[in-house]
Amino acid sequence: MVFKDELNSLFIERMELNEKLFTDYMSQPELQEVVSKYLGEQIYKRFSQNPPDPKEPPI
């Protein structure tokens, strides 16, 4: 899943800022599932309320 891979990348980038959060997230598949589901829902809501302009490059 592309979203989950991207989310993992973001957590790795932030590892230095919060090592405990990184360790917990990477070692607990249940936490990964909860975070992925929540953030996925938030992203879906945001895009469904305000669809991106097809003329703009993707983020």
GUZA-944959 format. One record per atom (N, C-alpha, C): x, y, z. Coordinates in steps of 0.1 Angstrom, whole numbers, plus 5000, padded with zeros to 4 digits. Layout:
// residues N
XYZ/...
***
This chain:
// residues 59
500849885000/500050005000/500950125000/500750214991/501550334989/501450425001/500250445006/500050535018/500850485030/500850355033/501550305044/503050315042/503550295030/504950315028/505350455030/504550555025/504850695027/504850735042/503850675049/503750705063/504950655071/505350535067/506650475073/507850565071/507950615059/509050705055/509050835064/507850885066/507651005074/508150985088/507750865094/508150835107/509650815108/510250755098/511650735098/512350875098/511950965090/512451105089/512351175103/511351145110/511051215123/511751145134/512351025132/512850945142/513751025152/514651105147/515551185155/514751275165/513651325161/512851415169/512151345180/511751225178/510951155188/511251005187/512350965193/512750825191/511750725197/511150765208/510150675215/508950645206/508350755200/507250745191/507650655179/508850675173/509350595162/509450455166/510050425178/510250285182/508850215184/507950285191/506650225193/505950205180/505950295171/505250285158/505750165150/507150165149/507750065141/507649925147/507549905160/507549775166/506149725169/505149805167/503749765170/502849775158/502649665151/501749665139/500349715143/499849695155/498549745159/498549895158/499549955164/499650105163/499750155149/500550085141/500650125127/499250125120/498450015123/497150005117/496250125122/496250155135/495450255140/495750395134/497050425134/497550555129/497250565114/497550455106/497250455092/495750475089/494950405096/493450415094/493050555097/493450615108/493050745112/493550855102/494750845099/495350945089/494750935075/494450805071/493850785058/492450845058/491650825069/490350885069/490451035069/491351095076/491451245076/491851295062/492751225055/493151265042/491951255032/491251145033/490051125025/489051235027/488751265040/487751375043/488251505037/489551535039/490051665034/489851675018/490251575011/490251574997/488751564992/487951494999/486551484994/485751614996/486251695006/485551825008/486151935000/487451914996/488152024988/488951944978/488451904967/489151824957/490351904951/491451844949/492651914944/492351964929/493052074926/492952134913/493752044903/493151984893/493951904884/495051974877/495052104877/496152184870/497352194879/497252174892/498352184901/499052044902/500452044903/501151924905/500751854918/500851724919/500551654931/501551684942/501051674954/501951704966/502951594968/
***
